[in-house]
Amino acid sequence: MRWVDGELDNYVGTTTSGLGGEHRILDPNGLWKHDAAMTTGDFTGNGRTDDLVIRWSDGETTMYADTLANQLGTEHMLVAPTS
């Protein structure tokens, strides 16, 4: 979850009955205030839902592959910024 101050948290073990344990990935910062959409999934085909895809306000789309509970994975630009 990205908070309004740019803090980025992961809730490990979230189910339909509630949030899992909170793990901070990034402290509050200005960069993460510019994400327009965010989703997670298994986009690398490793069998784990550990990839984070972000579309930024400038149109850039990036994927953080193999993200851990408290650390972003390797960044890959999928779509270059449009502005």
DSSP file (Angstrom, degrees, kcal/mol; ACC not computed):
  #  RESIDUE AA STRUCTURE BP1 BP2  ACC     N-H-->O    O-->H-N    N-H-->O    O-->H-N    TCO  KAPPA ALPHA  PHI   PSI    X-CA   Y-CA   Z-CA
    1    1 A M              0   0    0      0, 0.0     8,-2.8     0, 0.0     2,-0.6   0.000 360.0 360.0 360.0 136.7    0.0    0.0    0.0
    2    2 A R  B     -A    8   0A   0      6,-0.2     6,-0.2    36,-0.0     2,-0.1  -0.922 360.0-150.9-105.4 123.3    1.2    3.5   -0.9
    3    3 A W    >   -     0   0    0      4,-2.7     3,-2.3    -2,-0.6     0, 0.0  -0.441  30.7-101.4 -88.1 165.0    0.2    6.1    1.6
    4    4 A V  T 3  S+     0   0    0      1,-0.3    -1,-0.1     2,-0.1    -2,-0.0   0.742 122.0  56.3 -60.7 -24.6   -0.4    9.8    0.8
    5    5 A D  T 3  S-     0   0    0      2,-0.1    24,-0.7    27,-0.0    -1,-0.3   0.395 123.7-102.5 -88.1   4.4    3.1   10.7    2.2
    6    6 A G  S <  S+     0   0    0     -3,-2.3    26,-0.2     1,-0.3    -2,-0.1   0.372  71.9 147.4  93.1  -4.4    4.8    8.3   -0.1
    7    7 A E        -     0   0    0     21,-0.1    -4,-2.7    -5,-0.1     2,-0.5  -0.407  35.1-151.5 -63.5 141.1    5.4    5.5    2.4
    8    8 A L  E     +AB   2  26A   0     18,-2.1    17,-3.0    -6,-0.2    18,-1.9  -0.975  18.1 176.9-121.9 122.1    5.2    2.1    0.9
    9    9 A D  E     - B   0  24A   0     -8,-2.8     2,-0.4    -2,-0.5    15,-0.2  -0.899  19.4-148.7-125.6 153.1    4.1   -0.9    3.0
   10   10 A N  E     - B   0  23A   0     13,-3.0    13,-2.8    -2,-0.3     2,-0.8  -0.966   6.7-152.2-118.3 136.1    3.5   -4.6    2.3
   11   11 A Y  E >   - B   0  22A   0     -2,-0.4     3,-1.1    11,-0.2     9,-0.3  -0.833  19.1-156.7-111.1  92.1    0.8   -6.6    4.2
   12   12 A V  E 3  S+ B   0  21A   0      9,-1.8     9,-1.5    -2,-0.8    -2,-0.0  -0.496  73.4  19.9 -75.0 130.5    2.1  -10.1    4.2
   13   13 A G  T 3  S+     0   0    0     -2,-0.3    -1,-0.2     1,-0.2     2,-0.1   0.642  79.8 167.2  88.5  16.6   -0.5  -12.8    4.6
   14   14 A T    <   +     0   0    0     -3,-1.1    -1,-0.2     7,-0.1     2,-0.2  -0.432   7.1 171.2 -65.0 134.8   -3.5  -10.7    3.7
   15   15 A T  B >   -C   18   0B   0      3,-2.5     3,-1.4    -2,-0.1     5,-0.0  -0.735  52.5 -86.6-131.3-178.7   -6.6  -12.8    3.1
   16   16 A T  T 3  S+     0   0    0      1,-0.3     3,-0.1    -2,-0.2    -2,-0.1   0.683 125.7  56.7 -66.0 -16.4  -10.3  -12.0    2.6
   17   17 A S  T 3  S-     0   0    0      1,-0.3     2,-0.3     0, 0.0    -1,-0.3   0.466 121.2 -42.1 -96.3  -1.2  -10.7  -12.0    6.4
   18   18 A G  B <   -C   15   0B   0     -3,-1.4    -3,-2.5    -5,-0.0    -1,-0.3  -0.865  67.7 -59.2 159.8 169.5   -8.2   -9.3    7.1
   19   19 A L        -     0   0    0     -2,-0.3     3,-0.1    -5,-0.2    -7,-0.1  -0.432  45.9-135.0 -72.7 146.5   -4.8   -7.6    6.6
   20   20 A G        -     0   0    0     -9,-0.3    -7,-0.2     1,-0.2     2,-0.1  -0.120  49.3 -50.3 -84.3-169.8   -1.6   -9.5    7.2
   21   21 A G  E     -B   12   0A   0     -9,-1.5    -9,-1.8   -10,-0.1     2,-0.3  -0.428  60.6-117.6 -68.8 136.3    1.4   -8.2    9.1
   22   22 A E  E     -B   11   0A   0    -11,-0.2     2,-0.4    -2,-0.1   -11,-0.2  -0.586  31.3-179.1 -79.6 131.7    2.7   -4.8    8.0
   23   23 A H  E     -B   10   0A   0    -13,-2.8   -13,-3.0    -2,-0.3     2,-0.4  -0.989  23.7-133.1-129.1 120.9    6.2   -4.6    6.6
   24   24 A R  E     +B    9   0A   0     -2,-0.4   -15,-0.2   -15,-0.2     3,-0.1  -0.592  24.3 176.5 -76.6 129.3    7.6   -1.2    5.6
   25   25 A I  E    S+     0   0A   0    -17,-3.0     2,-0.4     1,-0.4    47,-0.2   0.836  71.1   8.9 -94.4 -46.8    9.3   -1.2    2.2
   26   26 A L  E    S-B    8   0A   0    -18,-1.9   -18,-2.1    45,-0.1    -1,-0.4  -0.997  72.7-123.5-137.7 141.0   10.1    2.5    1.9
   27   27 A D        -     0   0    0     -2,-0.4   -18,-0.0   -20,-0.2   -19,-0.0  -0.304  60.1 -63.6 -68.8 163.7    9.9    5.4    4.3
   28   28 A P  S    S+     0   0    0      0, 0.0     2,-0.3     0, 0.0   -22,-0.3  -0.218  73.0 156.5 -50.7 136.6    7.8    8.4    3.3
   29   29 A N        -     0   0    0    -24,-0.7     4,-0.2    -3,-0.1     3,-0.2  -0.982  50.9-115.4-161.4 159.3    9.3   10.1    0.2
   30   30 A G  S >  S+     0   0    0     -2,-0.3     3,-1.4     1,-0.2     4,-0.2   0.814 102.5  66.2 -71.2 -33.4    8.2   12.3   -2.7
   31   31 A L  G >  S+     0   0    0      1,-0.3     3,-1.9     2,-0.2    -1,-0.2   0.913  97.0  53.1 -58.1 -46.5    8.8    9.9   -5.5
   32   32 A W  G >  S+     0   0    0      1,-0.3     3,-0.7   -26,-0.2    -1,-0.3   0.483  90.6  75.8 -76.6  -0.2    6.1    7.5   -4.6
   33   33 A K  G <  S+     0   0    0     -3,-1.4    -1,-0.3     1,-0.2    -2,-0.2   0.558  88.9  64.0 -78.0  -7.7    3.5   10.2   -4.5
   34   34 A H  G <   +     0   0    0     -3,-1.9    23,-2.8    -4,-0.2     2,-0.3   0.225  69.9 117.2-103.9  12.2    3.6   10.1   -8.3
   35   35 A D  E <   -D   56   0C   0     -3,-0.7    21,-0.3    21,-0.2     3,-0.1  -0.648  39.6-173.4 -81.0 140.0    2.3    6.6   -8.9
   36   36 A A  E     +     0   0C   0     19,-3.4     2,-0.3     1,-0.4    20,-0.2   0.748  69.9   3.7-100.4 -32.4   -1.0    6.5  -10.8
   37   37 A A  E     -D   55   0C   0     18,-1.6    18,-2.5     2,-0.0    -1,-0.4  -0.987  62.2-171.0-154.2 149.5   -1.8    2.7  -10.5
   38   38 A M  E     +D   54   0C   0     -2,-0.3     2,-0.3    16,-0.2    16,-0.2  -0.999   8.8 166.5-145.8 140.7   -0.1   -0.2   -8.8
   39   39 A T  E     -D   53   0C   0     14,-2.2    14,-2.9    -2,-0.3     2,-0.3  -0.980  18.8-145.1-149.0 160.2   -0.7   -4.0   -8.9
   40   40 A T  E     +D   52   0C   0     -2,-0.3     2,-0.3    12,-0.2    12,-0.2  -0.865  33.4 124.1-122.5 160.0    1.0   -7.2   -7.8
   41   41 A G  E     -D   51   0C   0     10,-1.7    10,-2.0    -2,-0.3     2,-0.9  -0.975  67.0 -72.3 174.6-175.4    1.2  -10.6   -9.4
   42   42 A D        +     0   0    0     -2,-0.3     3,-0.2     7,-0.2     7,-0.1  -0.741  59.7 150.4-102.1  80.9    3.4  -13.3  -10.7
   43   43 A F        +     0   0    0     -2,-0.9    -1,-0.2     1,-0.2     6,-0.1   0.581  67.8  54.7 -90.8 -11.4    4.6  -11.6  -13.9
   44   44 A T  S    S-     0   0    0      4,-0.3    -1,-0.2    -3,-0.2    -2,-0.1   0.506 106.1-122.1 -98.4  -6.3    8.0  -13.3  -14.1
   45   45 A G  S    S+     0   0    0     -3,-0.2    -2,-0.1     3,-0.2    -3,-0.1   0.739  72.0 129.0  76.3  23.6    6.5  -16.9  -13.9
   46   46 A N  S    S-     0   0    0      2,-0.3     3,-0.1     1,-0.0    -1,-0.1   0.414  80.0-110.0 -91.4   3.6    8.4  -18.0  -10.8
   47   47 A G  S    S+     0   0    0      1,-0.2     2,-0.4    -5,-0.1    -5,-0.1   0.507  86.9 102.7  84.8   3.8    5.2  -19.2   -9.1
   48   48 A R  S    S-     0   0    0     -7,-0.1     2,-1.8     0, 0.0    -2,-0.3  -0.955  73.1-132.2-123.0 141.2    5.2  -16.4   -6.5
   49   49 A T        +     0   0    0     -2,-0.4    -7,-0.2     1,-0.2    -9,-0.0  -0.570  69.9 119.5 -85.0  73.7    3.1  -13.3   -6.4
   50   50 A D        +     0   0    0     -2,-1.8    17,-3.4    -9,-0.3     2,-0.4   0.116  36.3 102.7-130.2  19.9    6.1  -11.1   -5.7
   51   51 A D  E     -D   41   0C   0    -10,-2.0   -10,-1.7    15,-0.2     2,-0.5  -0.908  51.2-158.0-110.0 135.6    6.2   -8.7   -8.6
   52   52 A L  E     -DE  40  64C   0     12,-2.1    12,-3.3    -2,-0.4     2,-0.5  -0.954   5.5-166.9-115.2 123.4    5.1   -5.1   -8.3
   53   53 A V  E     -DE  39  63C   0    -14,-2.9   -14,-2.2    -2,-0.5     2,-0.4  -0.944   7.0-173.8-114.2 130.4    4.0   -3.1  -11.4
   54   54 A I  E     -DE  38  62C   0      8,-2.9     8,-2.5    -2,-0.5     2,-0.6  -0.978  17.6-156.8-126.2 133.2    3.6    0.7  -11.2
   55   55 A R  E     -DE  37  61C   0    -18,-2.5   -19,-3.4    -2,-0.4   -18,-1.6  -0.960  26.2-147.4-103.8 122.7    2.3    3.1  -13.8
   56   56 A W  E >   -D   35   0C   0      4,-3.4     3,-2.1    -2,-0.6   -21,-0.2  -0.404  25.7-104.3 -88.9 164.2    3.7    6.6  -12.9
   57   57 A S  T 3  S+     0   0    0    -23,-2.8   -22,-0.1     1,-0.3    -1,-0.1   0.707 120.3  57.1 -62.4 -21.0    2.0    9.9  -13.5
   58   58 A D  T 3  S-     0   0    0    -24,-0.2    24,-2.7     2,-0.1    25,-0.9   0.329 123.4-101.7 -92.0   7.5    4.3   10.6  -16.5
   59   59 A G  S <  S+     0   0    0     -3,-2.1    -2,-0.1     1,-0.3     2,-0.0   0.220  77.6 137.6  94.2 -14.9    3.1    7.4  -18.2
   60   60 A E        -     0   0    0     -5,-0.1    -4,-3.4    18,-0.0     2,-0.4  -0.373  37.9-157.8 -63.5 143.2    6.2    5.4  -17.4
   61   61 A T  E     +EF  55  79C   0     18,-2.1    17,-3.1    -6,-0.2    18,-1.9  -0.995  14.2 177.9-124.6 127.7    5.5    1.8  -16.3
   62   62 A T  E     -EF  54  77C   0     -8,-2.5    -8,-2.9    -2,-0.4     2,-0.4  -0.914  16.8-149.8-127.4 154.0    8.0   -0.1  -14.2
   63   63 A M  E     -EF  53  76C   0     13,-2.7    13,-2.4    -2,-0.3     2,-0.7  -0.986   4.5-155.1-122.9 134.7    8.1   -3.6  -12.6
   64   64 A Y  E >   -EF  52  75C   0    -12,-3.3   -12,-2.1    -2,-0.4     3,-0.6  -0.905  25.2-154.4-104.9 100.8    9.9   -4.5   -9.5
   65   65 A A  E 3   + F   0  74C   0      9,-2.5     9,-1.4    -2,-0.7   -14,-0.2  -0.500  67.6   9.7 -81.2 143.6   10.5   -8.2   -9.9
   66   66 A D  T 3  S-     0   0    0      7,-0.2    -1,-0.2    -2,-0.2   -15,-0.2   0.886  81.0-173.1  59.5  44.6   11.0  -10.5   -6.9
   67   67 A T    <   -     0   0    0    -17,-3.4     5,-0.2    -3,-0.6    -1,-0.2  -0.481  10.9-143.4 -69.3 136.3   10.0   -8.0   -4.3
   68   68 A L  B >   -G   71   0D   0      3,-2.6     3,-0.7    -2,-0.2     5,-0.1  -0.378  31.9 -92.0 -92.5 175.8   10.5   -9.1   -0.7
   69   69 A A  T 3  S+     0   0    0      1,-0.2   -59,-0.3    -2,-0.1   -46,-0.2   0.832 124.3  14.9 -57.7 -34.0    8.3   -8.4    2.3
   70   70 A N  T 3  S+     0   0    0      1,-0.1     2,-0.3   -45,-0.1    -1,-0.2   0.096 121.5  60.8-132.0  23.9   10.3   -5.3    3.1
   71   71 A Q  B <  S-G   68   0D   0     -3,-0.7    -3,-2.6   -45,-0.0    -1,-0.1  -0.963  75.4-118.0-155.0 132.8   12.5   -4.6    0.1
   72   72 A L        -     0   0    0     -2,-0.3     3,-0.1   -47,-0.2    -7,-0.1  -0.386  32.8-131.8 -66.4 147.2   11.7   -3.7   -3.6
   73   73 A G        -     0   0    0     -9,-0.2     2,-0.2     1,-0.2    -7,-0.2  -0.002  49.2 -45.9 -83.1-164.4   13.0   -6.2   -6.2
   74   74 A T  E     -F   65   0C   0     -9,-1.4    -9,-2.5   -10,-0.1     2,-0.3  -0.490  62.0-126.0 -70.7 130.1   14.9   -5.5   -9.3
   75   75 A E  E     -F   64   0C   0     -2,-0.2     2,-0.4   -11,-0.2   -11,-0.2  -0.616  28.2-179.1 -83.3 134.5   13.5   -2.5  -11.3
   76   76 A H  E     -F   63   0C   0    -13,-2.4   -13,-2.7    -2,-0.3     2,-0.5  -0.994  23.7-135.7-131.5 124.5   12.6   -3.0  -15.0
   77   77 A M  E     +F   62   0C   0     -2,-0.4   -15,-0.3   -15,-0.2     3,-0.1  -0.705  25.6 173.7 -79.3 124.2   11.2   -0.2  -17.2
   78   78 A L  E    S+     0   0C   0    -17,-3.1     2,-0.4    -2,-0.5   -16,-0.2   0.790  70.9  18.7 -97.1 -37.5    8.4   -1.7  -19.2
   79   79 A V  E    S-F   61   0C   0    -18,-1.9   -18,-2.1     0, 0.0    -1,-0.4  -0.997  81.5-126.0-137.6 129.8    7.1    1.6  -20.9
   80   80 A A        -     0   0    0     -2,-0.4   -18,-0.0   -20,-0.2    -2,-0.0  -0.325  41.6 -86.3 -70.3 155.1    9.2    4.8  -21.2
   81   81 A P        -     0   0    0      0, 0.0   -22,-0.2     0, 0.0    -1,-0.1  -0.276  29.1-152.2 -59.8 148.7    7.7    8.1  -19.9
   82   82 A T              0   0    0    -24,-2.7   -23,-0.2     1,-0.1    -2,-0.0   0.559 360.0 360.0 -99.7 -11.2    5.5   10.0  -22.3
   83   83 A S              0   0    0    -25,-0.9    -1,-0.1     0, 0.0   -24,-0.1   0.396 360.0 360.0-125.6 360.0    6.1   13.4  -21.0
